[in-house]
């Protein structure tokens, strides 16, 4: 049980770091994705596909 909790915490931390890094890189293009509970949950559950989905959703709806 402790290992699964650590695994989930690790995925949450990595998700926040990836979103923060993306926001740093795309700051000059004004393509920031907000870091909140929903976006971190999507990234945690779906990993790379969740990240690509968030980027695609943002580009299609808010651009």
PyMOL Python script that loads the backbone (N, CA, C, O; Angstrom):
from pymol import cmd

cmd.read_pdbstr("""\
ATOM      1  N   UNK A   1       0.817  -1.182   0.000  1.00  0.00           N
ATOM      2  CA  UNK A   1       0.000   0.000   0.000  1.00  0.00           C
ATOM      3  C   UNK A   1       0.872   1.261   0.000  1.00  0.00           C
ATOM      4  O   UNK A   1       0.570   2.233  -0.693  1.00  0.00           O
ATOM      5  N   UNK A   2       1.933   1.234   0.769  1.00  0.00           N
ATOM      6  CA  UNK A   2       2.825   2.391   0.838  1.00  0.00           C
ATOM      7  C   UNK A   2       3.495   2.643  -0.502  1.00  0.00           C
ATOM      8  O   UNK A   2       3.711   3.792  -0.889  1.00  0.00           O
ATOM      9  N   UNK A   3       3.828   1.561  -1.216  1.00  0.00           N
ATOM     10  CA  UNK A   3       4.457   1.718  -2.531  1.00  0.00           C
ATOM     11  C   UNK A   3       3.505   2.361  -3.527  1.00  0.00           C
ATOM     12  O   UNK A   3       3.930   3.173  -4.348  1.00  0.00           O
ATOM     13  N   UNK A   4       2.227   2.012  -3.469  1.00  0.00           N
ATOM     14  CA  UNK A   4       1.266   2.595  -4.402  1.00  0.00           C
ATOM     15  C   UNK A   4       1.041   4.078  -4.107  1.00  0.00           C
ATOM     16  O   UNK A   4       0.858   4.870  -5.031  1.00  0.00           O
ATOM     17  N   UNK A   5       1.054   4.457  -2.837  1.00  0.00           N
ATOM     18  CA  UNK A   5       0.918   5.865  -2.480  1.00  0.00           C
ATOM     19  C   UNK A   5       2.124   6.648  -2.976  1.00  0.00           C
ATOM     20  O   UNK A   5       1.971   7.749  -3.506  1.00  0.00           O
ATOM     21  N   UNK A   6       3.313   6.098  -2.813  1.00  0.00           N
ATOM     22  CA  UNK A   6       4.515   6.758  -3.295  1.00  0.00           C
ATOM     23  C   UNK A   6       4.511   6.881  -4.823  1.00  0.00           C
ATOM     24  O   UNK A   6       4.959   7.887  -5.373  1.00  0.00           O
ATOM     25  N   UNK A   7       4.007   5.859  -5.492  1.00  0.00           N
ATOM     26  CA  UNK A   7       3.935   5.883  -6.958  1.00  0.00           C
ATOM     27  C   UNK A   7       2.995   6.992  -7.437  1.00  0.00           C
ATOM     28  O   UNK A   7       3.303   7.695  -8.400  1.00  0.00           O
ATOM     29  N   UNK A   8       1.862   7.146  -6.775  1.00  0.00           N
ATOM     30  CA  UNK A   8       0.905   8.191  -7.143  1.00  0.00           C
ATOM     31  C   UNK A   8       1.485   9.571  -6.852  1.00  0.00           C
ATOM     32  O   UNK A   8       1.345  10.481  -7.669  1.00  0.00           O
ATOM     33  N   UNK A   9       2.133   9.741  -5.703  1.00  0.00           N
ATOM     34  CA  UNK A   9       2.757  11.022  -5.382  1.00  0.00           C
ATOM     35  C   UNK A   9       3.853  11.382  -6.377  1.00  0.00           C
ATOM     36  O   UNK A   9       4.008  12.546  -6.748  1.00  0.00           O
ATOM     37  N   UNK A  10       4.606  10.383  -6.803  1.00  0.00           N
ATOM     38  CA  UNK A  10       5.659  10.600  -7.796  1.00  0.00           C
ATOM     39  C   UNK A  10       5.055  11.076  -9.121  1.00  0.00           C
ATOM     40  O   UNK A  10       5.589  11.987  -9.753  1.00  0.00           O
ATOM     41  N   UNK A  11       3.946  10.463  -9.541  1.00  0.00           N
ATOM     42  CA  UNK A  11       3.296  10.859 -10.784  1.00  0.00           C
ATOM     43  C   UNK A  11       2.725  12.274 -10.682  1.00  0.00           C
ATOM     44  O   UNK A  11       2.751  13.025 -11.658  1.00  0.00           O
ATOM     45  N   UNK A  12       2.210  12.640  -9.505  1.00  0.00           N
ATOM     46  CA  UNK A  12       1.670  13.992  -9.311  1.00  0.00           C
ATOM     47  C   UNK A  12       2.788  15.020  -9.411  1.00  0.00           C
ATOM     48  O   UNK A  12       2.632  16.047 -10.071  1.00  0.00           O
ATOM     49  N   UNK A  13       3.907  14.748  -8.765  1.00  0.00           N
ATOM     50  CA  UNK A  13       5.033  15.676  -8.793  1.00  0.00           C
ATOM     51  C   UNK A  13       5.579  15.819 -10.211  1.00  0.00           C
ATOM     52  O   UNK A  13       5.882  16.930 -10.646  1.00  0.00           O
ATOM     53  N   UNK A  14       5.707  14.717 -10.928  1.00  0.00           N
ATOM     54  CA  UNK A  14       6.189  14.767 -12.307  1.00  0.00           C
ATOM     55  C   UNK A  14       5.212  15.542 -13.189  1.00  0.00           C
ATOM     56  O   UNK A  14       5.637  16.288 -14.071  1.00  0.00           O
ATOM     57  N   UNK A  15       3.919  15.376 -12.964  1.00  0.00           N
ATOM     58  CA  UNK A  15       2.916  16.099 -13.747  1.00  0.00           C
ATOM     59  C   UNK A  15       3.038  17.604 -13.545  1.00  0.00           C
ATOM     60  O   UNK A  15       2.964  18.370 -14.506  1.00  0.00           O
ATOM     61  N   UNK A  16       3.223  18.027 -12.302  1.00  0.00           N
ATOM     62  CA  UNK A  16       3.371  19.453 -12.023  1.00  0.00           C
ATOM     63  C   UNK A  16       4.645  19.992 -12.677  1.00  0.00           C
ATOM     64  O   UNK A  16       4.635  21.085 -13.243  1.00  0.00           O
ATOM     65  N   UNK A  17       5.729  19.239 -12.604  1.00  0.00           N
ATOM     66  CA  UNK A  17       6.991  19.679 -13.198  1.00  0.00           C
ATOM     67  C   UNK A  17       6.870  19.785 -14.714  1.00  0.00           C
ATOM     68  O   UNK A  17       7.371  20.742 -15.304  1.00  0.00           O
ATOM     69  N   UNK A  18       6.214  18.821 -15.352  1.00  0.00           N
ATOM     70  CA  UNK A  18       6.049  18.860 -16.813  1.00  0.00           C
ATOM     71  C   UNK A  18       5.184  20.058 -17.221  1.00  0.00           C
ATOM     72  O   UNK A  18       5.514  20.759 -18.177  1.00  0.00           O
ATOM     73  N   UNK A  19       4.089  20.294 -16.509  1.00  0.00           N
ATOM     74  CA  UNK A  19       3.247  21.445 -16.835  1.00  0.00           C
ATOM     75  C   UNK A  19       3.998  22.759 -16.623  1.00  0.00           C
ATOM     76  O   UNK A  19       3.873  23.681 -17.429  1.00  0.00           O
ATOM     77  N   UNK A  20       4.767  22.848 -15.555  1.00  0.00           N
ATOM     78  CA  UNK A  20       5.545  24.052 -15.291  1.00  0.00           C
ATOM     79  C   UNK A  20       6.597  24.271 -16.383  1.00  0.00           C
ATOM     80  O   UNK A  20       6.789  25.394 -16.848  1.00  0.00           O
ATOM     81  N   UNK A  21       7.272  23.200 -16.786  1.00  0.00           N
ATOM     82  CA  UNK A  21       8.258  23.292 -17.860  1.00  0.00           C
ATOM     83  C   UNK A  21       7.620  23.713 -19.172  1.00  0.00           C
ATOM     84  O   UNK A  21       8.177  24.538 -19.896  1.00  0.00           O
ATOM     85  N   UNK A  22       6.466  23.157 -19.483  1.00  0.00           N
ATOM     86  CA  UNK A  22       5.748  23.548 -20.700  1.00  0.00           C
ATOM     87  C   UNK A  22       5.400  25.025 -20.652  1.00  0.00           C
ATOM     88  O   UNK A  22       5.558  25.735 -21.646  1.00  0.00           O
ATOM     89  N   UNK A  23       4.926  25.493 -19.502  1.00  0.00           N
ATOM     90  CA  UNK A  23       4.566  26.899 -19.376  1.00  0.00           C
ATOM     91  C   UNK A  23       5.780  27.808 -19.514  1.00  0.00           C
ATOM     92  O   UNK A  23       5.669  28.907 -20.058  1.00  0.00           O
ATOM     93  N   UNK A  24       6.932  27.367 -19.031  1.00  0.00           N
ATOM     94  CA  UNK A  24       8.147  28.165 -19.199  1.00  0.00           C
ATOM     95  C   UNK A  24       8.553  28.268 -20.664  1.00  0.00           C
ATOM     96  O   UNK A  24       8.938  29.339 -21.134  1.00  0.00           O
ATOM     97  N   UNK A  25       8.467  27.151 -21.383  1.00  0.00           N
ATOM     98  CA  UNK A  25       8.886  27.122 -22.786  1.00  0.00           C
ATOM     99  C   UNK A  25       7.937  27.931 -23.659  1.00  0.00           C
ATOM    100  O   UNK A  25       8.387  28.638 -24.560  1.00  0.00           O
ATOM    101  N   UNK A  26       6.648  27.843 -23.414  1.00  0.00           N
ATOM    102  CA  UNK A  26       5.668  28.492 -24.285  1.00  0.00           C
ATOM    103  C   UNK A  26       5.190  29.838 -23.750  1.00  0.00           C
ATOM    104  O   UNK A  26       4.196  30.377 -24.236  1.00  0.00           O
ATOM    105  N   UNK A  27       5.875  30.377 -22.772  1.00  0.00           N
ATOM    106  CA  UNK A  27       5.478  31.650 -22.189  1.00  0.00           C
ATOM    107  C   UNK A  27       5.510  32.778 -23.215  1.00  0.00           C
ATOM    108  O   UNK A  27       4.628  33.637 -23.208  1.00  0.00           O
ATOM    109  N   UNK A  28       6.485  32.793 -24.078  1.00  0.00           N
ATOM    110  CA  UNK A  28       6.591  33.867 -25.069  1.00  0.00           C
ATOM    111  C   UNK A  28       5.494  33.779 -26.138  1.00  0.00           C
ATOM    112  O   UNK A  28       5.180  34.781 -26.780  1.00  0.00           O
ATOM    113  N   UNK A  29       4.917  32.602 -26.333  1.00  0.00           N
ATOM    114  CA  UNK A  29       3.835  32.430 -27.305  1.00  0.00           C
ATOM    115  C   UNK A  29       2.459  32.585 -26.666  1.00  0.00           C
ATOM    116  O   UNK A  29       1.443  32.492 -27.355  1.00  0.00           O
ATOM    117  N   UNK A  30       2.420  32.820 -25.364  1.00  0.00           N
ATOM    118  CA  UNK A  30       1.176  32.967 -24.604  1.00  0.00           C
ATOM    119  C   UNK A  30       0.292  31.722 -24.718  1.00  0.00           C
ATOM    120  O   UNK A  30      -0.915  31.833 -24.933  1.00  0.00           O
ATOM    121  N   UNK A  31       0.889  30.550 -24.577  1.00  0.00           N
ATOM    122  CA  UNK A  31       0.174  29.273 -24.652  1.00  0.00           C
ATOM    123  C   UNK A  31       0.217  28.541 -23.311  1.00  0.00           C
ATOM    124  O   UNK A  31       0.439  27.330 -23.277  1.00  0.00           O
ATOM    125  N   UNK A  32       0.008  29.253 -22.222  1.00  0.00           N
ATOM    126  CA  UNK A  32       0.112  28.655 -20.896  1.00  0.00           C
ATOM    127  C   UNK A  32      -1.107  27.808 -20.562  1.00  0.00           C
ATOM    128  O   UNK A  32      -2.245  28.205 -20.816  1.00  0.00           O
ATOM    129  N   UNK A  33      -0.857  26.646 -19.994  1.00  0.00           N
ATOM    130  CA  UNK A  33      -1.901  25.787 -19.456  1.00  0.00           C
ATOM    131  C   UNK A  33      -1.878  25.972 -17.945  1.00  0.00           C
ATOM    132  O   UNK A  33      -0.828  25.797 -17.328  1.00  0.00           O
ATOM    133  N   UNK A  34      -3.010  26.322 -17.332  1.00  0.00           N
ATOM    134  CA  UNK A  34      -2.992  26.555 -15.889  1.00  0.00           C
ATOM    135  C   UNK A  34      -2.681  25.272 -15.114  1.00  0.00           C
ATOM    136  O   UNK A  34      -3.100  24.178 -15.492  1.00  0.00           O
ATOM    137  N   UNK A  35      -1.947  25.438 -14.038  1.00  0.00           N
ATOM    138  CA  UNK A  35      -1.627  24.298 -13.175  1.00  0.00           C
ATOM    139  C   UNK A  35      -2.647  24.315 -12.044  1.00  0.00           C
ATOM    140  O   UNK A  35      -2.555  25.123 -11.120  1.00  0.00           O
ATOM    141  N   UNK A  36      -3.620  23.411 -12.130  1.00  0.00           N
ATOM    142  CA  UNK A  36      -4.631  23.287 -11.088  1.00  0.00           C
ATOM    143  C   UNK A  36      -4.952  21.814 -10.871  1.00  0.00           C
ATOM    144  O   UNK A  36      -4.344  20.938 -11.487  1.00  0.00           O
ATOM    145  N   UNK A  37      -5.893  21.557 -10.009  1.00  0.00           N
ATOM    146  CA  UNK A  37      -6.224  20.174  -9.638  1.00  0.00           C
ATOM    147  C   UNK A  37      -6.654  19.353 -10.853  1.00  0.00           C
ATOM    148  O   UNK A  37      -6.253  18.197 -10.991  1.00  0.00           O
ATOM    149  N   UNK A  38      -7.450  19.927 -11.718  1.00  0.00           N
ATOM    150  CA  UNK A  38      -7.994  19.189 -12.857  1.00  0.00           C
ATOM    151  C   UNK A  38      -6.890  18.825 -13.848  1.00  0.00           C
ATOM    152  O   UNK A  38      -6.812  17.679 -14.291  1.00  0.00           O
ATOM    153  N   UNK A  39      -6.041  19.784 -14.199  1.00  0.00           N
ATOM    154  CA  UNK A  39      -4.994  19.492 -15.178  1.00  0.00           C
ATOM    155  C   UNK A  39      -3.969  18.511 -14.610  1.00  0.00           C
ATOM    156  O   UNK A  39      -3.475  17.642 -15.329  1.00  0.00           O
ATOM    157  N   UNK A  40      -3.653  18.648 -13.338  1.00  0.00           N
ATOM    158  CA  UNK A  40      -2.711  17.712 -12.720  1.00  0.00           C
ATOM    159  C   UNK A  40      -3.338  16.315 -12.631  1.00  0.00           C
ATOM    160  O   UNK A  40      -2.640  15.319 -12.819  1.00  0.00           O
ATOM    161  N   UNK A  41      -4.621  16.231 -12.351  1.00  0.00           N
ATOM    162  CA  UNK A  41      -5.293  14.927 -12.295  1.00  0.00           C
ATOM    163  C   UNK A  41      -5.307  14.257 -13.670  1.00  0.00           C
ATOM    164  O   UNK A  41      -5.089  13.050 -13.774  1.00  0.00           O
ATOM    165  N   UNK A  42      -5.561  15.035 -14.719  1.00  0.00           N
ATOM    166  CA  UNK A  42      -5.550  14.478 -16.070  1.00  0.00           C
ATOM    167  C   UNK A  42      -4.155  13.969 -16.423  1.00  0.00           C
ATOM    168  O   UNK A  42      -4.001  12.878 -16.973  1.00  0.00           O
ATOM    169  N   UNK A  43      -3.141  14.773 -16.101  1.00  0.00           N
ATOM    170  CA  UNK A  43      -1.761  14.351 -16.375  1.00  0.00           C
ATOM    171  C   UNK A  43      -1.389  13.117 -15.563  1.00  0.00           C
ATOM    172  O   UNK A  43      -0.686  12.236 -16.060  1.00  0.00           O
ATOM    173  N   UNK A  44      -1.852  13.046 -14.322  1.00  0.00           N
ATOM    174  CA  UNK A  44      -1.509  11.906 -13.467  1.00  0.00           C
ATOM    175  C   UNK A  44      -2.156  10.621 -13.976  1.00  0.00           C
ATOM    176  O   UNK A  44      -1.529   9.561 -13.973  1.00  0.00           O
ATOM    177  N   UNK A  45      -3.404  10.717 -14.411  1.00  0.00           N
ATOM    178  CA  UNK A  45      -4.110   9.515 -14.857  1.00  0.00           C
ATOM    179  C   UNK A  45      -3.669   9.047 -16.237  1.00  0.00           C
ATOM    180  O   UNK A  45      -3.558   7.843 -16.469  1.00  0.00           O
ATOM    181  N   UNK A  46      -3.414   9.976 -17.163  1.00  0.00           N
ATOM    182  CA  UNK A  46      -3.180   9.605 -18.551  1.00  0.00           C
ATOM    183  C   UNK A  46      -1.763   9.821 -19.046  1.00  0.00           C
ATOM    184  O   UNK A  46      -1.492   9.595 -20.226  1.00  0.00           O
ATOM    185  N   UNK A  47      -0.855  10.249 -18.194  1.00  0.00           N
ATOM    186  CA  UNK A  47       0.568  10.435 -18.521  1.00  0.00           C
ATOM    187  C   UNK A  47       0.762  11.307 -19.762  1.00  0.00           C
ATOM    188  O   UNK A  47       0.214  12.406 -19.843  1.00  0.00           O
ATOM    189  N   UNK A  48       1.536  10.821 -20.721  1.00  0.00           N
ATOM    190  CA  UNK A  48       1.868  11.596 -21.915  1.00  0.00           C
ATOM    191  C   UNK A  48       0.668  11.883 -22.787  1.00  0.00           C
ATOM    192  O   UNK A  48       0.571  12.964 -23.368  1.00  0.00           O
ATOM    193  N   UNK A  49      -0.238  10.946 -22.890  1.00  0.00           N
ATOM    194  CA  UNK A  49      -1.445  11.160 -23.689  1.00  0.00           C
ATOM    195  C   UNK A  49      -2.308  12.258 -23.074  1.00  0.00           C
ATOM    196  O   UNK A  49      -2.936  13.034 -23.795  1.00  0.00           O
ATOM    197  N   UNK A  50      -2.341  12.324 -21.766  1.00  0.00           N
ATOM    198  CA  UNK A  50      -3.078  13.394 -21.089  1.00  0.00           C
ATOM    199  C   UNK A  50      -2.475  14.750 -21.367  1.00  0.00           C
ATOM    200  O   UNK A  50      -3.193  15.730 -21.563  1.00  0.00           O
ATOM    201  N   UNK A  51      -1.142  14.808 -21.385  1.00  0.00           N
ATOM    202  CA  UNK A  51      -0.458  16.065 -21.682  1.00  0.00           C
ATOM    203  C   UNK A  51      -0.754  16.510 -23.106  1.00  0.00           C
ATOM    204  O   UNK A  51      -1.087  17.672 -23.339  1.00  0.00           O
ATOM    205  N   UNK A  52      -0.635  15.603 -24.045  1.00  0.00           N
ATOM    206  CA  UNK A  52      -0.927  15.947 -25.440  1.00  0.00           C
ATOM    207  C   UNK A  52      -2.398  16.336 -25.619  1.00  0.00           C
ATOM    208  O   UNK A  52      -2.721  17.223 -26.410  1.00  0.00           O
ATOM    209  N   UNK A  53      -3.271  15.675 -24.888  1.00  0.00           N
ATOM    210  CA  UNK A  53      -4.684  16.028 -24.934  1.00  0.00           C
ATOM    211  C   UNK A  53      -4.947  17.418 -24.389  1.00  0.00           C
ATOM    212  O   UNK A  53      -5.752  18.160 -24.951  1.00  0.00           O
ATOM    213  N   UNK A  54      -4.281  17.781 -23.301  1.00  0.00           N
ATOM    214  CA  UNK A  54      -4.432  19.121 -22.743  1.00  0.00           C
ATOM    215  C   UNK A  54      -3.930  20.181 -23.711  1.00  0.00           C
ATOM    216  O   UNK A  54      -4.568  21.219 -23.887  1.00  0.00           O
ATOM    217  N   UNK A  55      -2.801  19.925 -24.330  1.00  0.00           N
ATOM    218  CA  UNK A  55      -2.250  20.884 -25.289  1.00  0.00           C
ATOM    219  C   UNK A  55      -3.188  21.026 -26.483  1.00  0.00           C
ATOM    220  O   UNK A  55      -3.468  22.143 -26.917  1.00  0.00           O
ATOM    221  N   UNK A  56      -3.673  19.917 -27.014  1.00  0.00           N
ATOM    222  CA  UNK A  56      -4.584  19.960 -28.160  1.00  0.00           C
ATOM    223  C   UNK A  56      -5.882  20.667 -27.786  1.00  0.00           C
ATOM    224  O   UNK A  56      -6.395  21.476 -28.559  1.00  0.00           O
ATOM    225  N   UNK A  57      -6.411  20.367 -26.613  1.00  0.00           N
ATOM    226  CA  UNK A  57      -7.648  21.013 -26.156  1.00  0.00           C
ATOM    227  C   UNK A  57      -7.454  22.512 -26.033  1.00  0.00           C
ATOM    228  O   UNK A  57      -8.313  23.288 -26.453  1.00  0.00           O
ATOM    229  N   UNK A  58      -6.342  22.921 -25.466  1.00  0.00           N
ATOM    230  CA  UNK A  58      -6.082  24.348 -25.312  1.00  0.00           C
ATOM    231  C   UNK A  58      -5.937  25.037 -26.669  1.00  0.00           C
ATOM    232  O   UNK A  58      -6.491  26.114 -26.886  1.00  0.00           O
ATOM    233  N   UNK A  59      -5.194  24.414 -27.573  1.00  0.00           N
ATOM    234  CA  UNK A  59      -4.982  25.026 -28.885  1.00  0.00           C
ATOM    235  C   UNK A  59      -6.278  25.117 -29.694  1.00  0.00           C
ATOM    236  O   UNK A  59      -6.494  26.098 -30.406  1.00  0.00           O
ATOM    237  N   UNK A  60      -7.132  24.110 -29.591  1.00  0.00           N
ATOM    238  CA  UNK A  60      -8.364  24.118 -30.368  1.00  0.00           C
ATOM    239  C   UNK A  60      -9.443  25.030 -29.789  1.00  0.00           C
ATOM    240  O   UNK A  60     -10.271  25.557 -30.532  1.00  0.00           O
ATOM    241  N   UNK A  61      -9.439  25.218 -28.477  1.00  0.00           N
ATOM    242  CA  UNK A  61     -10.527  25.975 -27.851  1.00  0.00           C
ATOM    243  C   UNK A  61     -10.178  27.399 -27.451  1.00  0.00           C
ATOM    244  O   UNK A  61     -11.059  28.258 -27.441  1.00  0.00           O
ATOM    245  N   UNK A  62      -8.959  27.670 -27.131  1.00  0.00           N
ATOM    246  CA  UNK A  62      -8.613  28.983 -26.598  1.00  0.00           C
ATOM    247  C   UNK A  62      -7.662  29.764 -27.471  1.00  0.00           C
ATOM    248  O   UNK A  62      -7.115  30.770 -27.018  1.00  0.00           O
ATOM    249  N   UNK A  63      -7.450  29.369 -28.644  1.00  0.00           N
ATOM    250  CA  UNK A  63      -6.508  30.044 -29.534  1.00  0.00           C
ATOM    251  C   UNK A  63      -7.221  30.855 -30.543  1.00  0.00           C
ATOM    252  O   UNK A  63      -6.586  31.497 -31.380  1.00  0.00           O
TER     253      UNK A  63
END
""", "prot")
cmd.dss("prot")
cmd.show_as("cartoon", "prot")
cmd.util.cbc("prot")
cmd.orient("prot")
